[in-house]
Amino acid sequence: MKHVFSFLSMMLFLVSCRDNDFGNEGSTLQPTAFRVEVKYDASFSSLHARNALVVLTNNNSGDTYTQSTDANGFAQFTSVIPGTYKVTVSKKMASDEFNITFGYASSSSETSFNGIQENAVVNVNVQSTFIELKGARIGDLLIKQISYAGSHATQGASFRDQFIEIHNNSNEVIYADGLYLAQLYGKPNTNTTNNSYSQPNGQFDWSKSIGMTMGSAANTDYVYADYVFRIPGSGTQYPIFPGQSMVIASNGVNHKAPLVDNTGMPVTVQNPALTVDLSTADFEVYLGDFNLSIGQPVYKYDIQNPAVKDMQIAYWGRPGYWNPNNDFIIDNPGRDSFVIFRTDDFESFPSYSDPSYTTVSTNIRYYKQIPNSVIIDGVDLQHFNPNAQRPKMLSASIDASSVSCDAAFNSQAVIRKTKAEVIMANGSKRKVLEDTNNSANDFVKQKANPRGFQQ
């Protein structure tokens, strides 16, 4: 009986003191005040940003809190449930406000600024943070649509009907010849274990890669590509007219119709309404010839359509350390990022290993380092499950947030919002798409629709 009494006494003691042990005085889940200070970066004189929109998103529950900064650049949240949050900040500034704020004229009618902090802790002991805004990089070519979720694995075409669409958002013809499309590489989850090769937000610390010598700039000024494709052409072969786009398909075939794979087996789709016809795509990513050139077989579902031009394979790993994947497949849950860019010096770009490797081995892989300065547009996709989020790959100046479909294999794509419809000089209409370099604001999710627009 004495032992039982001692056990009960100990349990009562632990219950009575556990809140104090955490320094919360019984307020573990009690709302607390939180303040976000927002400034423009040094290129904009580090001024405090007024009327910037600040959004706190809880990493576990997905709950959000929204507030605007005051005249002094502070967003005051009076009641926030303690937890770990993603903090995103956005600000649109018309040309007249830009001139008044910074003292010189803007080169565009509207300028967007973005900032982000991942894994911001909010509790009674941490009640403030600081976010720096960077001017969004606005390009005439945009990633308009990414159809990555695929369609039903048995009723539809599974992952075979994935595609990416590039849109001309300007009022002039732009030639796609030589444009690069890169699928980036990074940590697939938000494991923020404090190890020697991770940044505080959980993303790889590329400054720790074998042979890397540039320090923190390796993380802030570059991205790292798993695969890189290039649109062929001599310079003026592939025009994209104002308001129009190009579709780059994983497989440029009609996925609604029966097919025969590369082993001679028939492929049928039980519900054609779930998938899309990509037989009129502008380009397809066919790996067959490349695989054969490095001694690998042609993947059975990498079906080539002679009527659709092939993308050039610009990078598939270092020679001798080739990427083991034998087809262009986008992650169905949404753990990829994409950029488009131009350069005349691609071959001079170095490649570095996954920083978790400390020594060179036969199974090591290398990733092409791409400077942020050459990137025209980029999109961070995100896992559809709030509890399976991954750290961002792109800086806030390229994409301040991320976007996702509702699930894998659900026939959805992410597609840019239509901002306006304008009349061209010839009397025709063209749609102008949203481009604030903040994908959470710029995109919606809907059924995949090659060359379609927001519904």
Secondary structure, 3 states (H helix, E strand, C coil): CHHHHHHHHHHHHHHHHHHHHCCCCCCCCCCEEEEEEEEECHHHCCCECCCCEEEEEECCCCCEEEEECCCCCEEEEEEECCEEEEEEEEEEEEHHHHHHHHCCCCCCCEEEEEEEEEEEEEECCECEEEEEEEECCCCCEEEEEEECCCCCCCCCCCCCCCEEEEEECCCCCEECCCCEEEEECCCCCCCCCCCCCECCCCCECHHHCCCCCCCCHHHHCEEEEEEEEECCCCCCCCEECCCCEEEEECCCCECCCCEECCCCCEECCCCHHHCCECCCCCEECCCHHHHHHCCCCCCCCCCCCCCCEECEEEECEECCEECCCCCCCCCCCCCCEEEEECCCCHHHCCEEECCCCCCCCCCCCEEEEEEHHHEEEEEEECCCCHHHCCCCCCCCCCCCCCECCCCCCCCEEEEECEEEEEECCCCCEEEEECCCCCHHHHEEEEECCCCCCCC
